[in-house]
Every structure is written in structure tokens, then in C-alpha cells.
Amino acid sequence: MAYLDNDFLLHSPTAQRLFHEVAKDQPIYDYHCHLSPAEIAGDHRWQTLSDIWLGGDHYKWRLLRANGIEERLITGDASPREKFQAWAETLPLTLRNPIHAWSHLELRRYFGIDTLVTPATADEIWEKANARLAEPDFSAHGILKKFDVRMVGTTDDPVDPLDHHRAIAGSGLETKVLPTFRADKAFNVDQPEAFNAWLGKLESASGIDISSLGDLLDALHRRHDDFHAAGARLSDHGLESIPTLDCDDAQASNIFDKARSGGQVTLEDRQRFTFFLLVFLGRLDAAKGWTKQLHLGAARNVNPHGYASLGPDAGYDNIGDFRQGPGLLKYLGRLASENALPHVILYNLNPADNYLFATIAGSFQGDGIIHRIQFGSGWWFLDQKDGMELQLNALSMTGLLSRFVGMLTDSRSFLSYPRHEYFRRILCNLVGGEADRGELPDDFEALSQLITAVCSGNAARQFGLG
């Protein structure tokens, strides 16, 4: 067996058959990512391999730093060719890191290049890839078509204009590109300057003057309606954990007033206000039949110098060690008690909490709804073979793998679609291997139905696209 051959990660006959006959050609529903709506609307094209392959990719940036590459060759003012050379020097050293396989799958699937990246092959790969980038089909739209991407869920702030989404909807692009409502900046009452600047943008976007808590809720509701009209069917939050502190209307109003006037708001106030808004936003999602995503457990911007130099999303985040159970149980329980529990996907970043998240999901099913609460796919540092298998096993042992909504890229890069292939190979290997060992029935039709559902069918149904 050769590296990245047709049976890469497929270690049994049934696994190979499931992938090649069932999973390989399933469409993609990339329901959570960070692609730019502006780039999709403009059918963006890239000038060099560095632009599309290295720009904004903090996974690669972390490895470049670990290899001692100076920052000017990572995020600085070095030329695209110099940055690519630094990556060509680093990639051969990433053996056993999933980036090695991902990067070479990307070269193969997008550029038709099966040469391993080394300093000696850098010139050849640079020239071939850049020539491919100049071809007519290598644009944002061309990539979405090539990989049969049926849906893209971007990540959007309530203050963001929806013009790009409207332009995409009218462009004739077959891929549904839907906004996702991420209102996390509404929680920043402990940062009055940033909070008030964001409120100014929300006023402009909603057309509502915001001088009270009620005004804020009205503005968020109006933008939620606007997003729904633009096709949105998901919301999202990225939090360390769900707060556990209660907050009634009077307390929330008092906290808002302090923040709006530029006063001091404590961390406890922020936690209370966050819980209050999470309940409010959960009610909005439930009323419209949306799916709420909760990304929990990231410790962000942990390197003060790196954050001060480059800002957020630059590779200075890591797995957090936060207590997740009490707040999550309280939040889901509150919404359930109000009959206002929407579909929810829970993403966990600390593998120590996998079974916690999986069993919490199982405790809030019911009302005739299929897998109302999902334990979502391996996220961020866990979207690799080991992390995916841990998530799939925890879900399988406590819930219904056959109803799992499947993989997503969570990426800023248009080159990330081979991650769906990577996931599908791991899924087929897990299921097919157990069938060949007699741990699952020798029923290829039943196994095929499971694989099809997880790869595409469940996502299509969940988001009303199937």
C-alpha cells in the first residue's frame, strides 16, 4: 500500500468498498465554515499558490513557527514565493501530523500534483500550481462546483450586510450559500468601548436606535428575521463554556445600562448577561426551526505577545480546560422547560469531555424530532483521525450514528474540501472494519444506508435541503 493511494486509511475489504462505491461521490454540505461571502459573490480568483494555500491558515502557521520560521515568512511582508519556500521546508517535517496528508491531498485533488513537497520540488510545484490557478475553472465558483458542494454555511455577525448573500442567490450558483447568525459580540458588556462600537453598527444594520435592553433585543430580533429571509437556518456561538449564573430582565437591563454608559461591568455581570442573551437567542432559533451550534472549550489568544502583534485567529489558541457540564445542562434545560429548545449541535474541543457532551445530547431528545441534539464532529484540534474516531465512538456508544449530521470544514480556505474525503475514509474504515470482524452485520445495503446518511443525507434533511 502506497502513501495516499486509492485505499488510504481503508484497511479492510468492506471499508474500501463502502468508500469507493458509496461515500466517495456523495455531495458535500459544508454547513459551518468561515469562507468569505464577498469572495464567493465575486467568484474570487487567486494569483499564487501562497495566496490560496497559506493565507489565513493558522494550522500551517503554528507548524511554521514550531519549525523556527521567522514571522515575516508566515504572516509578514515576505513575498508569496518566499512564504511558499518556507512551507516547502517545513512540510516534510510534519510527518504524523494530519497537515501532511491534508496538504498533499489538496495538491492532488485541486492541482493534479502527486509530487511530495520538499525544498527540491518547490519550484516545480509552484509553477504547476500557479498555472492551474490561471485556468478558467479555478475560481471560487469553480471549486464549489468541482467538489459538488450543495450548501455552504458562512459565519456572519448580525451587523454584517447581507448584500453578498443576496448577490450569490441571484448569481445562478448552484451551491446554496447561507448566512449563519453569530451574535457573540453582544456578550461583550465588560468591554464597553468595543461593545458600544458594535452597537453602533447594529443600529445601522437594524435601523433601530439602541438605548435600552429592549432596543437591543428588538434589533437582534430584526436582524434574525433578516437573516432568515436571506436563507439562514443556523446560528452559532463560540464560548469557553456556558455560564451558570441566572439573570432576570431587571438585572440584564441594569448590566446593559452600565455598559452603554461606559461604566464598569464585572466578569460576573458578563456571565449573567451572556446567559440571558443565550436564552433569548435560543427562543428565536426555536421559533424559526433553526439549528443552534455551540462551539465550546477553546482557550483563545493565550499568547499575549502574539495577540498584541497579530490579533485574533493567528494561531495562538488552544484546547481549554473549562468545566462544561453545569452550564450546558442548565441552558438546555431552561429552553426545554419553556418548550423553546431548537435543534442544537454541540462541538467539544477537549476530548476528555466527549462522553459528557454525547450523553448530554441524549438527555434532551424527544417530541418526535430526529436527533434534536447532536454531538457534532471533531472540531479544530480534533478534526483529525484520532479526534474523529473518538467523537464517532462516543456518539455511537451513546446515540444514533445513523442520524449523525456529519462533517464540516470549519475553514477559511477554499482548499479544505478534501477534509470531507478524509472524514469519509475514516468513517468507512471504522464501519467497514467492524463489519469484516463480525462486530457489525454483514449487510452491505444497511451499511451503505448509514454511510450515505452521515456523509450527506442527514445534513440535507436537517437544513431543509434534501
N, C-alpha and C positions, 0 to 999 in steps of 0.2 A: 504494500500500500504506500503510495507516494503522498507527500505533503499537499494538502488542498486538492486532492483528486476528487473524482465524482462521488466517492464514498467517504469523504472527510467526515469524521465524527460519527459515522454509521458503522456499528460493529457487529451487526447480525443480519442475516438474510431478510427478515421481516422489516427491520429498521430501514434497510436500503430500499426495499420495495415500497414501504409507506412514503418515504421521502420522494422517490423518483416518480411514482405513479399517482400520488395523492397530494403531497404538500408542496412540491416544488413550484407548481404553476398556479397556486392559489393567489387571488388578488390580495392586495395589501390595504388594510385600514389603519393608517397611522394616526390614531385618534388623539395622541398627545405628542407634540413636538414644539420646537422653537424656531421653525422656519419663518423667514420674513414674508409677511403678506405683500409688502412692496416689491420684493424680488419676484414673487410669483406673478403679481399683477403685471409687472414689466417684462415678464419672460426673460429674466436676467441671464446674461452670459458672463463667463469668467475668462480673464485674459491669460492667466497662467495656472499651472498645477498648484502652486503655493496658495493662490487666492481661494481655490475651492477646497483644498485638502488640509491646509494648515490654519487658515484664518478662522479665529473664534473657537478652535478645538482645544479646550483646556485639558482633555485627556492626553493629547500629544504634548502639550506644553509642560505638564508635570513630568513626563518622562525626559523631555529635553533638559529640564532643569536638573533632574536627577543625574543626567549624564554630564553635568558641568558645562552645558552650553550657555554662553552669556546671553543676557536678556535681549540685547539688540538683535540677536538672531532668532528670537522667539516672537516677541511682540513689539520689538523696536523698529528702528529705521533702516535695517539692513535690506538689501534688495530681495525680491522674491527668489531669485536664483540662489543667493547666499542662504536664505532660510531653508530652501529645499535641500541644499547640500548638508546643512546641519542635521536635518531629519534623516537624510541618507546615511549619515554617520551614526545616527542613534538607533534607527530601526533594526539593524542586525543584532543589537544588544537587547532587544525586547523579547527574546525567546521565552516562552511560557506566559508572557503577558498576552491577553486577548488582542491587544492592539496589533501584534504581529500578524495574526490571522486576518483580522478585520481589514488592515491596510492592504494586504495582498489580495484579499477577496475584492476589495474596491478596485484595485488596479485591473483585475481580471474582468469583473462584471461591467465596469464602465468604459475601460480603455482597451480591453483585449490584450493586456500586457501580463504575461505569466513569468516574467523575469523577477527574481528576488532583488529587492532594493539593497544596494551596497554603495559605498563611495565609488567603486569602479564602474557600476552600472548607472550611476546618477545621470550622466549626460544623455545616454540612450533613452532612459525612461522620461526625462524632462522633455526631450524633443518629440517623442512619440505621443506623450500625453497632451502636450500643448497643441500638436497638430490635430488631435482628436477634438480638443476643445473648440477648435475653429470650424468644425463640421456643422452643417445646418441643424441636425437633430440634438446637438449638445447644448441645450438651454434648460431653464427651469421646467418649462412645459414638456420638453422632450424627455427629460429624466422621469417625470411623473408618468408619462405615457409608457416609456420603456419598461418600467417596473410594475405596470398595471396597478398604480396607486388609486384606489377608488375614493379614498377620503383622507384629508389632512386636517387635523385639529391644531390650529395655531394657538399661541398663548398670548392673550391680549388684556391689557389694563382697561378698566371701564372708561378711562379718559381718552383712550386711543380712538382716532377716527376710524370709521368702518368703510371709508371710500375705497380702499384697496380691495376689500372683500366684495363690495358691490361691483367693482370693475372685473374682478375674477369671475363672478357669477355671470356677467354678461359677455365674457370673452370667448365662450364656446369651449373652454377647457372641460374635458370630461370629468376630471377629478373634482370632487366636492371639497372645497377649501372653506372650513367653517371656523369662526372665531370661538375662543374659549374665554370665559369670563373669570379673570383672576384679580380680585379686589384686595389683595394683601396690603397695599399701601394705605388702605382705610384703617388699618390697625395701628398706624404709627403715631399715636397720640402722645407718646413720650418723646417725640422729635418734632416739637411744634413748628419749627421753621419749614422742615420738609413736608409735614402734614398740611400746613396751610397753603404751601405752594401747590401741592397736589389737589387740594380742594378748589383752588382757583381754576385748575384745568378741568376738574369735574363740573364746575359751574358752567364753563364754556361748552363742554360736551353735552350736558343735560339741558341747558337753558334754565336752570333753577338757581336762584341766589341761595347760598348756604350760610345761614347764620344760626341755625339751631340743629339739634339732633334730628328732629323731624324732617328738616330740609335735607339733611344728609341721606336719610333713609329714602325719601322721595326721589332724590337724584340717583341713588343706586338702583332703585326700582325702575326708574325710567330707562336707565342705560341697560338694565337687564332685559327690559322689553325691546329695546333697540337691537340688542344682540340676538334675541330670539327671532326678530324679524329678518335679521341677516343670516339666519340659519343655525345659530349656536344651539347646541344641545348638551354642552358640558360646561361646568365651572371647575375651578382648581384653586387649591391653596397649598403653599409651601411653608410649613411651620416646623419649628423644633418639636413641638408636641401640642396637643390640645389643652388649653388652660382648664383648670378645675374650679375656678372661682366664679360663683354666681354674680349676676349683675341685673338689677331691675331697671326699668325705664328711668327712674329718677337718678339712680347712680350713673347710668350711661350718659344722661343729659348733663349732669354735673361735670363728668370727665370731659365730655365734648367741649363744654363751655370753657373749661380751663385751657384746653389745648388750642381752641380757636382764638383765645385772647393772648396766646403766647405764654401762658403760665406753666408752672412745673407740674408734670404728670409723673407719678411714680410707676415703677415696674408693676406693682400690684394693680394699679389703675389700668395699665395697658392690658394686663391679663384679663381683668374683668370686662373691659371694653371689647377685647377680641372675642371672648366667649359670647357676649351679647350680639355682636355682629354676625358671628358664625351661625347662631340660631336664626337670626333674621334672614340671612342669605340661604340657609338650608330650606327655610319655608318657601322662598321664591323658587328655588330649584324644584322642589316637590310639586308646587302648583303648576309648573310648566312641563313636568315629566322629564326634567334634565337628569344627567348623571353628575354627581359631585365627586371630584377627585381630591384626595387628601395625601399629599406627599409629606411624610413625617420622618424626622430623625436626622436631618443634615445640620452639622455644625458649620456655619458659613463664615468666610472671611477671617479665619483663625490666625492668619499671619498678618500682624499689624503693618509691618513694613510693606509687604506685598500688596495689601489692600490700599494703603496710602499711595502707592506708586501707580497701581493699575486699576483700582476699583474692583467691583464685584465681578463674578463669573470669569475669573482669570486663573483658576486652578488652585485657589487657596482655601478650599472647603474639604471637609472630611466627614466620616461617619461619626455621629454624635452618640453620647451615652445618656439619653434622656429617658425618664420614666414615662411610658406611653399609655399604659392601661387605664388609669383612673380618668384622665380627661377624655379619652376616646369613648370609653363606656358611658361616661356622663353625657357627652354630647349626643351620641347616637340614641341613648335612652331618652333624652329630653325631646328630640324630634319624634321618636316613636310614640312617646306618650301624648304628643299633640296630633298624632296621625299626619305628620308632616315630614316623614323620613323619605328622602329621594333615593334613587339608585346611588350607590356610593362605591367607588373603587379606592381601596386602601393600599398605599405604597409604603413599604417599610425599607429603611436604609441600614438598620442594624440586624444582621442575621440572627442575633440572639433573641429577637422579638418575632421571628417568623411564625411560630406556633401561637403566640399571643394574638397576632393580627388575624391569623387563619381562623382561630376559634371565636374571636370577636365577630368576625364576618358571619360565622354560623349561628350566632346567637340572635341575629336580627333579620332572619329570613321570615317569609310568610306572606300572608294576604294574597296568595295565588300568583305571586310575582317570581319570575325565574331569577334566581341568584341576585336578589336585590342588593346585597352587599358582596362585593368581590374583593378577594385578596389579590392585588394587582401584580403584574410581572416584576421580576427582579429589576431594581431601579438603580441607576447611576453606577456606583461601585459594585453593584451586584448584577449588572446586566452582562454577565459572562458565564461560562459553563458551570462553574461551581455554584454561583449565586442563583442561576436559573434552575438548576436541579434542586437546590434547597427549597426554593419557592414552590416549584412544581410538586415536590414531595409533601411539603406541609399542606398545600392546598388539597392534594389528592387524598391524604390521610384524614382530613377533617371535613371535606366538602365534596363538590362535584367538579372534577377536572373537565368532564364533558361539557360543562356550562361556562368554562373559563373564557373570558373575553380576549385573552391572548396578548400578543406582543405589540410594542410601540417603539419608536426610536428615541424619544425624549432628546432630540438632537437639533443643533443649529445648522447642520450640514446636509446639503442635498446628496452627499455621497454615502449616507448612512443606511440605505435600504438593504444592503447585504446583512445587516443585523437581523432582519426578519428571516433570511435564509439560515443564518447561524442558529437562531432560536428554533426554527423548524427542524433542523438536523438534530439538535439536542432533544427536542420533544419526540421525534420519531425514533431516535436511538433508545430513549427511556422506555417508550411504549413497546416498540418492536423487540427490544432485548428481553423484556419481561415476558412477552408472548412466546419467544423462542425458548425461554427457560421454563415454560409451563406455569408462569406466575399470573398470566392473563389468558383468556380463552383463545384458542387457535381459530379465530373468526375474523378473516381479513375485512369483511364488509363492516362489521361492528367497529373494528379498529380504525377503518377508513373514515367512518362517520365521526368518530371522536377527533381525529386529526383535522378533518375539514372544518369542523365546528370551531376548534380552537384557533386554527390559522386564519379563518375569515368569517365563517358563518355566524358565530356568536356576536362579533363586533358589528356586523351588518344589521343583525336583529336589534342589538342594544341601542344603536343610534339611528334606528328607523331607516336604514338604507338597503335592507335586504328584502 
